[in-house]
Amino acid sequence: MKHICTQCGRISPDGNLWCQERQCLAERKPIIFDAGDNIGDISITRRLAVLRTAAFYEGIRADEKILIKMAHSDRVSQDKLRYEAKLLAHLQSIRPHPNFPTLITPYRGASVYDRPYGKIGFQNETKYFMLFEHVSGEFLRDVLRVSPFPWNRYAHYVVRGVSAAVMFMHENQKLHLNLSPDIVYIRTDMDGIPRPLLFDFGLDDPELIAHARQIIHPSYIAPELLMMPRASYQTDVYGLGLMMYEMLMGEPAYSFKSRHDEMIWDDVSKGKVVPINRTDLPNPEKPEYRDGNTVIMSAIQINPAMRQPDVAVFAHEMYRLFGDIPPERKRRFSWLNRRNAAIVGLVVVIIIVQLIVISAVFTGNTPMA
């Protein structure tokens, strides 16, 4: 168990943490867990990411691998996690979506729709958390640290997958408002195609939107959330445009390394972005279609009215440029895991031995004593 600064990332094992950010007060240094720490019946095996309102972990519960999202102990972070858990449970009840993780209940014998999140006391703090079925992958932020310039079609696959998840939220009258590489988890299929999962479910609630500056990373907050704050479908278009921009340019539209939040917010409010000028993007098939650079730059305009009207339009423009995403191939006999294969093999051997014995009995070739 350690403390971490959610702004500069410094970690202290004893809580005595000095931070370069003057706004980082002692009570804003959340507790984080390491491999081997236990939370109730869950054993932490690996820390995946620490964001402004929550941390992500891999863990084991009763020999089952799971993924964990645990809110920090301040009220806003806790409120956000409870909101997310209830929303995901509702969306999951409508239909499972391939770009959302599968939520599972923290309490054995309970329904995930009745108990979508758990809570536990830890060192005089109440920790709220969500559990998900385990998926092998890594967060897009970690992918971009290693490969800041992914293939442009890789970027397209990621953004189109995220767009599908956001459109499903829009169909159910919910905005996201918190899109960034930090909350996109990349699962890679057997053909090497990224299949993104959203591990944040937004803050489309008046009380949460009022704390947008605290919740949303300053480089990814939409200008209208800084100024009014007022959100719309175009706010999520902006978030998708920023992700595509970052993958094509190799760096965020608004740099955040060693910069105060106020400096970043000032740049965001003024739209200080280096224009994209990629010459390797696919050309539109028809002259009336916009080129890729224009599509992405339109999505990140300061004025929401200058962006695509909604995520569906943005995704369709991307489709015109890059085409469709290849369908995922399923592994043959994916149900036959190693344990089942061993069991089946043993059964086959037993049947063969029995057939040999029966054959020997009928032919009179039984072994002599």
N, C-alpha and C positions, 0 to 999 in steps of 0.2 A: 504494500500500500504506500503510495507516494502522493505528493501534491504537484500540480502542474499549472503554469500560467497559460491560459488559453489564447493569449495574444502573442507572446514571444516564444512559447514552447519550452521554456526552461522547466526542468524537473528537479524537485528537492525531495530527498527521502525522509526528511524530518520536519518539513513545513516551514523552515527558515529560508524563505525564498525572496531574493531581491529581484525586482523586475524593472526593466527600462521604461515600462509604460506607467505613467503617473496615475492612470485611472485604475490600475490593477491593484485593488485593495486586498487585504488579507482574506476577507470573506469571499473573494472571487477566485480563490485558488482551489479548484475542486480536487477531491480525492480521486485518484486513479488506482487501478489494480494491476498486478503483475501476474505472470504465470505462477501457479501454485496457490494463489489466494482463493479462498472459498467464500461464496455468498449463498448462505442457506445450503441447499443440496446441489449447488452448481460449483464446479471447480473451473477456475479460469486457466486456460492453456496458452492464450496469446492475446496481447493487446493489438488491435488493428488500427485504430485512429482515435484521436481526441479532437473534438470540435468545440464550438463555443457553448453549446447547451448539452452535449452528451458525449459519451465515449463508446466505442465499439470493441467487442471482444469475441474471440472464439472460446468455447467452453465445452464441458462435458457434464451431462446430467444422466445418471443411471446408465452409463456406458453409451449414451447417445450424444453425438456431436451436435452442437447448436451454435447459433450466433446470438449475441446479446447486445442490446442497445440500452445503456444506462444513463439516465439524466443526471446532471450535476445537481447539487443540493439546494440551489437558490430557487425561489418560487417560480420565476418565469420559466426556467428549464423544466421544472416539474410539471407545470401547467401545459407546456408544449408537448411533453411526452404523453401525458394523459390524453390530450387532444388527438395526437397522432395515432395512438393505440385504438381509440374508439373509431376514428375515421377508417383506419386500415381494416379493422374487423367488419365495419359496415360494407366497405368496398369488396372485401373478400366474400361476404355473404351474397353479394350480387352475382359475382363470378370471379374465379381466380384469373389473374392477369399475368402473362409471361414476364412482364417487366416489373412486377412487384414480388418481394419475398413472401414466403408463406408464414403467417403469424401463428404461433402456438401459445397455449395458455401456460402461465407459470405455475398453475396449481393443478395437481393431478386430480382427475375425476371431474374437473370443472369444464364448462364450455368456453371456448375462446371468445365467443360473442358475449358471454356474461362476465368473464374475467380476462380482458385483453391485455392487461398489464399487471405487474406485481409490485410489491413494495416490501422493504425489509429494513430494520434498524441496523445501523452500523456506526459505531463510535459517535453516539449522540446525534446522528444524522439519519434522515429517512431517505432511502435510495429507491427511486422508482425505475422500473426496467421493463423491457419488452424482450420476448424470445422469438426466434425464427428458426425454421428448419435450416440445417447447415447446407451451404453452397460453397464450393471451392472457387476462390477468385481473389481479387484485390481491388482496392478503391482506385478510381481513375486518377486521383491525385498522385498515388504511388506509381502508377503506370507512366504518368507524364514526367515524374522525376527522373525516371530511367530513359524514357524516349519522349522528349518534349515535342518532337516533330513526327507524329505518327503519319502513316500513309493517309492521304486525304479520304480514301474510301473507308478506312478504319474510323476516321472521325465521323463520316456520314453514318456508318452503322450505329455508332454510339448515340449520336444525336437523334437519329430516327427512332431508335428504341426508347429513349427517354421521352421523345415526343409522343409516342404511343401511350406511355403511362400517363403523361400529363393530359392528353386528350380524354382518356378514360375518366380522370378526375373532373375535367370540364363537363363531360357528359352527365356527371352526377352533381353538378352545380358547386364544385369546389375548385378554387385556384390553388396553386402550389406556392409561388412567391419566394422560394428559397433554393433555386437550382444552382448548382456549382459542381465542379469535379470532386469536391470533398464528400458528396453524399451519393455518388454514382458508383456502384459496385460492379466490376466487370467479371462476368463468367465467360470463358472462352470455350466454344463448342469444338467438336472433333475436326472441323475444317479450319480452325483458327479464326473464326468470325466472332467478334465480341458480342455478347448478349447481355446488355446492361440491366441492372436491377436498381430501383430507387430505394434507398434506405432512409429517406427522410420524406415525410408526408405533408410538409407545408405548415403554414400558419394562417390559414384563411379564417381567422376569428378576430373580431374587433379588439379584444383585449391583447391578443398576441401581436397583431399588426401595430398596436401602439408601442410595442417594444421591439420594433423591427431593427433598430440600430443595434440593439443588444444581441439579437438572435442571428441576424444575417451577417455573413462575412462582408466587411466594407467594400471589397473589390467586386462583389456580385450583387449588391443591393441596387434595385432599380431607382433611377432618379426620382420618380414619383413617390416612392416610399420615403425618400429623404425630405421632400418638399411639402407634401400635403398632409399626411400620407393617404394615398388613395390608390387602390389596385384594380386591375382589369385583366382581361385575357392577354392584352399586349404586354403585361408585366412578365408573364411566363414566356412569351416570345423573346423578350429581352434576355432572360436567363439562358434560353437555348442558344441564342445568337452569341452570347459571351462564351459559352462552352465551345462552340464551333470555331469562333475567332481564336481562342487560346490554342486549340489543337493545330490550327493552320499557321499561326504566327509563332508558336513555340514559347509563348509567354502570355500571362493574363493581359487583358486590355488595360487594366489598372493595376500596376505593380504594387505589391504589398510588403515586400521584404524590407525590414528596417524602416518602416514608415508608420507614423501615427494614424489612427483612424480618421482624425480630422483632415489630414492631408489627402487621404484617399477619397473621403466624402466630397471634398472640394473639387477634385478632378472629375469625379462621377457626375456631380451637378453641372459641370461645365462641358462634359463630353470630350475631354482631352484624350482622344484615341488616335493612334497611328493607323491610317487607312490600310486596308488589305489590298495587296497588288500581286496576288498569286497568278502566274501565267500557266500553271499546270492543271488548273481546275477544268472539268469538262465544259465544253461549249454547249449552249442551249441549242436544241434541234431547230427551233423556229426563231426568226428575228424578233418576234414580239415578246419572247421569253427573256427574262433578265439573267445576266451572267452571275456566277457564284459570288464574286466579290461584292456585287451590288446587293444580292439577296441577304448576305450576312451583315453588311454595313447598315442596311435598312432595318434589320432586326434590333440593332443596338442604338438606335437614335434616341436622343434625350426626350423628344416629344413622342409620347405613345401613339399619337395620331399618324406619325410618319412611319410607324412599323407595320408589319403585316397585321391584319385585323385579328387573327387568332392563330393558334398553334397549327391547326389543320392546314391553313393556307401556307404557312412557313414550311411544314413538312411536305406539302405537295410541290412547292418550288424546289425543295431539295431532291425530291423524287424525279422531277423533270431533268435535273442535272446529272444525278448519279444512278438513276434507275432504282429498282426494287432491291430489298434485302433478300439474299438467298434463303430459302426455307432450311430450317435445321434438320439435318439427317439424324435419325435415331439409330443408336447402336442395335445391331441384331442381338436378340436374346438378352436385352439389357437386364431382364429379371434374373438372369442366371449369374448371380455373383459367386464369389469364391466359395462361400459356405455352402450355398445350394449345389454348386458343382461337385463339391466333395461328397455331399450327401447322396446325390444322384449316382456318382461314381461308385460309392459303397454299395448302394442298392443293386446296381448292375452287376457288380462282382458277386454279391450274394445270390442273385438270380441265376447267374451262370454256374456257380458251384452247385446249386440245387438241381439244375438241369443235368449236370454231369452225373450227380448221384442217382437221380431218377433213371437216367439212361443206363447206368451201370446195373441197377436193380433189374430192369426189364430185360437186359441182355444176358444176365447171369454173371457178369464180370465184376462181382462185388469183391472187394479186397479181402484176402484171407487173413485170419487172426494169426 
